[in-house]
Amino acid sequence: MEIVNARPEHFPQIYSLICELEEASLDRSKLEAVYLRNLADPGIHYLIALENGEAAGFASVHIQYLLHHGGKIAELQEIVVARERRGQGLGGRLFSEAEKTAAAAGCLQLEVCCNRKRTDSHRFYERQGMAASHFKFTEVLGGQEQT
């Protein structure tokens, strides 16, 4: 098992993992356009866990300067382990790589937002040492569907 920076050719496998995470079939062409755009952004890090060339997990770390923190903050936007690979410690390994990525970039903090319905994920983040210290509020704009 190796965790590496994702490349354009990894998109089909990452697309499948994101659909699994969201429990829905998502617009492939829209996701691919965002994926390729984000690969070119130095503030976005896509990590893929590969075993024998097959994706076993994925994590994305978005880094930005936030005024109220006075520095760089990393947000773990997505983290998913393939259903058949769950419970084997891979999520913890991906999380650890996300932490290392954020620390290497000089980030002050790692944050994650998680849907309220994902109670297993909440427990996972707490096991990683994270604290549930914030709320996130959302509003759908322009007739878009909320995910």
N, C-alpha and C positions, 0 to 999 in steps of 0.2 A: 504494500500500500504506500503510495506517495501522494503528498499534497503539493500541488504546483500552481503557478499562475495560469489561469485559463487563457486559451487562445481561440481565435475565430472558429477553428474546426471542432471545438468542444460544444458549440451551441446546440446541436440536436440533443445531446445528452443532458445538457443543463436545462433546456426547454422542458424535457420530460420531468426532471426533478422539480422545477418550478410549478408545473401543472400538478404534480403530486402534493407539493406544499400547499398550494391554493385549493386543492380538491376540486379542480375545474379544468376544462379544456380552454386554454387561452389563445388569443389571436397570435399565431406563430410569427407572422410577418411583422407585426408591431413589436413583439418582444425581441425579434432578431435585430431590428433597426436600433432599438435601445441598447441591446447587448453590444453591438459593434461600436456604437457611439461611445458607450461607457468604457470599452476596452481602451479607447484612445485617451481617456481622461486620467491624468496622473493622480487625481484624488480619489479614484475608485479602484479597488483591488478585488478581483474575482479569483477565488481559490477553489480548485476542484480536487477532490480526492479520487485518485485513479487506482484501480486494481486490474492488472492485465489489460490495460487500455480502456476499461469500462468505468464510467462514473459511478462512484459509490456515495458521493456527497458533494455539497457545494456550499460556499459561503461568500457573501459580498460585504466588503467593508468600504464605507463612504466616509471620506475625511474632508472636513471643512473648518475654516476659521469661524468661530462664533464669538460675536462681540461680547456677550454677557459672560463668557468664560475667559476672555482675554487671550485666547489661544486656539490651538487645533483640538478638535473633538472627533472621535471616530464613532460611527454608528454602524452596527451590524444590521444590515438591511434584510438580508435573507440568510438563513442557514437551514439546510435540509439534508437528511440522510435517507438514502433509498430504503423503502419499507423493509425489504428483505435483509438489510444490513443494520437495522436499528438494534439497540441493546448490546452492541459490541464495543462501545467506547469511541466510535468514530466521531460522534457529535462533539465529544470532549476534545478530541484531537483537532477538529476544525475550529472549535472555539479558541483553543490555545494558539493556533496559527493566526487567527484574527487578532488576538491580543498582541502577539509578537509583531504583526504588521502595523498595528496602531502604535505600539511603543517605538518601533524603528522609525516611524514617521514623526515622532516627537509629540504625540497626542497626550493631552492631559487626562483624558477619560474615554472609556468605551461605553457606549449606550446601546440599548436595543429597545425597540417597540414591539409589542406582541399582542395580537388579538386576544380579547378577553376569553374567547371560547377555547383557546389553546392552553388548557390548564397543565397538561403534561409538559409543555414548553416552559411554562412559568417555573415549574419545579426544576427543570433542567437548568435554567438560568440561575436559580438560587443555589443549586449544587455547584455551579461554577464560581460562586462567590459574589454574584450580583445582588443588589438590593432593589426592591420595588419601591422606588422613592418618588416617582413622577406619574402623572396622568398624561395621556395623549388624547386630544380632541380632534375630530375630523369633520369636514363638511364636503359633500359632493358638489362639484361645480359643473356648470354647463351641460347638465343632463347626462353626465357620465354615471356609470354604475359603480357602486362602492364595492371594494373587495376587502 
